[in-house]
Amino acid sequence: MKLRHMLLGMLFPLVVIGAEKPTTTAQKHVWVDLMEAGEGALGLKHWRQVNVADSTFRLEAEGGGVIVCTGKPTGVIRSAEVYENFLVEFEWRHMERDGMRANAGFFVWSDGLPAVGIPFSRSIEIQVANFDRDTANFTRHGDIFPIHGSRMTPDPRFAARGQRSLPLEFRAHGTAEWNHYRILCVDGVIQLEVNGKLVSGGYHINPRKGHLMIESEGGEVHFRKMRVLALKSSEAALGESQVARVVASGTQVRALYNGLDLDGWKVSEGGGFKVADWKLQATKGVLSKAVPERGVIQLDFVNPEPMEALPVRLGGKGLDIPIKKGGHRLEVNLGSGAAVLDGQAIGQLGRGGDLELLELGKRGYFSNVLHIVK
């Protein structure tokens, strides 16, 4: 047991989550209020749109400010800033409890955009849930785990399932009651305190610098008293794998498909496009929408079978190229028409006009249809 405690002390020498003022030079820094109102679609100064509807997150004045998340569609918003070492805390409450639907999350050290073909980003997720039961693989709150390519070793002081750290004690309050999270992230080490007690954590995390994210995933959830304190960065330069793929300051991202309806889109007669939360199912026909003249269109598509042509046209022009089955990411420069598929240049689409999405067959879908302006 003595050796075990010595090893844990070596792993977590800087992490003192109970201290109101962390013992670093960051004591001279100030807390940033992440609830501050500002301009933009979300009405929040420190948060930016990614792949949800403008109505998914909103700021209400109740009790000094509450971020209300409807839970629909599934997706995320991101922090405007990027963080390496920091302390973040907030209160949350779920407004419903219906099986597994009362779900959400808070992501740290995140990429700025979702992973290919899914609504979430590569990051470390801290579970924010109000499930009606635990399972063998996850609990009702307080789990910490890497998603979509991130890496983490669970802190051995807590229970674990693979790379997932599970809290040993259930500490959340009931439906519509407020809970407090305090999350400390230092040099690739994370610890979570729930309602005043340390419950889960991990280390050897990559990436360990990136955005914060708030997740929408099914149920209405509220956040308040959210603030962040930036701590001193590590002295050694971080390697490429230790830094997330961040979105540059000033970049604007707008979801062209909002996950709720086909507002602004035109469906061809007899078309078979269906709204399925974050998925835009495309079994038949053509779906089109006018797009701006500048910026980049980025979209993902999943085709269950190989295809002989790109399932996207711009300004009436497409590309006849073989497409392997699976998930893909397409980026099109609206100024030049230059198209990049899965990181490789594939030719020119049209310039201007409508963006057209074509059928993908049964079980095929589009997602993360974004307009990005840098």
Sequence and secondary structure as in RCSB ss.txt:
>XXXX:A:sequence
MKLRHMLLGMLFPLVVIGAEKPTTTAQKHVWVDLMEAGEGALGLKHWRQVNVADSTFRLEAEGGGVIVCTGKPTG
VIRSAEVYENFLVEFEWRHMERDGMRANAGFFVWSDGLPAVGIPFSRSIEIQVANFDRDTANFTRHGDIFPIHGS
RMTPDPRFAARGQRSLPLEFRAHGTAEWNHYRILCVDGVIQLEVNGKLVSGGYHINPRKGHLMIESEGGEVHFRK
MRVLALKSSEAALGESQVARVVASGTQVRALYNGLDLDGWKVSEGGGFKVADWKLQATKGVLSKAVPERGVIQLD
FVNPEPMEALPVRLGGKGLDIPIKKGGHRLEVNLGSGAAVLDGQAIGQLGRGGDLELLELGKRGYFSNVLHIVK
>XXXX:A:secstr
 HHHHHHHHHH SS  TT SS SSGGGGS  EETT B SSTT BTTEEE SS TTTEEEE GGG EEEE   SSE
EEEESS BSSEEEEEEEEES   TT S EEEEEEE SS  TTSSS SEEEEE    SS  SS  SS  EEEETT 
EEEE TTSEEETTEEE SS     TT  EEEEEEEETTEEEEEETTEEEEEEEEEES SBEEEEEE SS EEEEE
EEEEE    SS   GGGS     TT EEEESS SS  TT EE TT  EEEETTEEEE SSEEEEE  SSSEEEEE
EEESS BSS SEEETTB     B SEEEEEEEETTT EEEETTEEEEE  SSSEEEEE   TT EEEEEEEEE 
